[in-house]
Amino acid sequence: MVGYKQVYGRTWDVYLCILTSSSPIGVREIWRALSLSSPSLAQYHVNKLLELRLIEATPDGKYMTNDEERLEALRSFLTLRGMLIPRMVVYAALLSGVLVSYVLFWPWRGDFRDLMTLSVTLFSIAAFLFEAVKQYRGLSVWKKEA
């Protein structure tokens, strides 16, 4: 695949640290956050990410992610206030809102329509949450060395 970039091991940890940081982050902050053995090791991984153009340097010497370049593994995630959230959680929340509004505002008769609506939405919410957990756990696969 053209343009497909893979990052493994500690470089993956450094990338996630920079990605989930609320503001641009320096090498020493990365070193402290990940408990690396030395700041030069953090700089080594930052240099690897700079070569891949996954991050970019700010004028004050700190680093932030390059929004134009993103790893394929993170395409199904949203970044919200420094947290990686699987997109499936958004879909589950939307369906939960639909289900709650249906139960609160629709007259409950307990007929086939009500039971089918309840079962389909509960099954869909469970499926979306299951997939979200699988996606989130899948992030740890990228930590293993190739």
N, C-alpha and C positions, 0 to 999 in steps of 0.2 A: 504494500500500500504506500503510495507516494505521500510523503510528508508525515508519516506515522512515526511518532516519537515515543520511546519507552524509557522509563526511568525506574531504577530498582534500588533496593537497599536504603542506605543512609541518604542518598541523594533524593529518594522519594520522601523520606522524612523531612528533609530540608525544604523540599518543594511544598509539602503540606503545611509546614510551619510558616512559610512566607505567604501561602495562599490564605490561610486562616487568620493571619495577623490583620488587625483592624487598620493599621497604618504601615507605611514602609518600615522595614526592620533591618537592623544592621547585623554585621557578622557576629559581634559579641553577644547580641541578644539571641541569635540563633544558637550560638555555642552554649549559652546558659540554658535556654529552653529545652534543648535536646540532650544536655549533659554529655557533650562530646569531649574527647580527650584534650583538644586544644583549639584555639581560634583558627589556626591555620588549616585544620581539617574541615572546619565549617567553610572557610574560604575556598578550599579545594572543591567542595560540593557546589558552592555558589558559582564558581567558575564553570563547572560542568553545565549547570543550568543556564548560565549566560551564553555559552557556546550553542546550546540548543535553542536559544532565544525564547525560553519559557519564562524568564524573568528579565527585568531591566533595572538598571541603576538609576537612582534619582540624583539630582545635582549635589545633594548633601552626603552622598556615599552610602545610602541605604538602598534596599532592594524591594521591589514589588513585582507582582506577577504581570506578565504581558497578556492583556486581554485578547489580543488577536491570535495568539498561539495558546492552545489549551490541549492538554493531554486527552486522548480518546477515552481513557478510563474515567475521566471526570465530566464527560459530556452529559451524563444523566444526573448530575448533582447541581444544586443551587448553593451559592454561598450567601449566607445570611448572618450578619453580625459575627463573622469569623467562624461560623459553623458550616460544615458540609451537610446538606440536607438532601436526601434522595428525592427526586421529583415525584416518585410514587406516594410519598407522604402528603404532598399537595393534593393529589387525586383522592386519596383516602379521606382527607379533611373535607374536600368538596362534597363527596358522597355522604359523609357523616352529617354535614349541614343539611343536605337534601333529606336525609332520613329523619333528622330531628324536626325539621319543618313539616314533613309529612305527618309525623306522629302528633305534633302539637296542633296543627291547623286543619288537618283533614278529619272529618268525622269518622271515628273508628267503628267499623261494623263487624270486623273479624271474618269477613268473607274471603273468597279466593283471591280477589285483587289485593286486599290488604296483606294477606299472608305471603303472596308472591312478591309484592313490593318489598316487604320486610326481609324475606329470605334472600332475594337477589341483591339488595343493597348490603346486607350483612356479609354475604359471601364475597361481594366485590371489595368491600372494605378490608376484609381479612386477606384477600388475595393481594391487594395493593400493599398492605403492611408487610406481608410475608416477602414480597419482592423487594421492598425497601430494606428490610433486614438483610436479605441476601446481597443486595448491592453494597450496603454499608460494610458487611463482613468481607466482601470481595476486595475492598481497599487493602486489606492486610496481605492479600496474595501478591500485590505489587511490591511488598517490602522484601520478599525473598529474592535472593540473587539469581540471576539468569544462569 
